[in-house]
Amino acid sequence: MTLCTHLDQIDYDSVDPDAEGCEECLAGGGQWVHLRACQRCGHIGCCDSSPGRHARTHVMDTGHPVIRSYEPGESWFYCYPDDLLFELSGAPPAPTHA
């Protein structure tokens, strides 16, 4: 089993997202498909299926490697550098948008 090598960069105390959608799409009038929350700073960006792909752009611009689904009913994580989708037992409940 392959493990994410960036778990030490998850900062649950700093991740308190409150955006109603993708921050860049909201600012620029764009549309998103699904939302992702940065697990380092709480930035909310849109997924790779969205035209803007703002979650990926945030990762590339900041070096924050791990995102978590910001969708109701989903609690998975994804590490961009390791190209790994995973779940973490003992993680706090996943925040989601309304």
Secondary structure, DSSP 8 states (H G I E B T S, - for coil): ----TTGGG--TTT-----SS-HHHHHHT---SSEEEETTT--EEE-TTSSS-HHHHHHHHH---EEEE-STT---EEETTTTEEE--TT--------
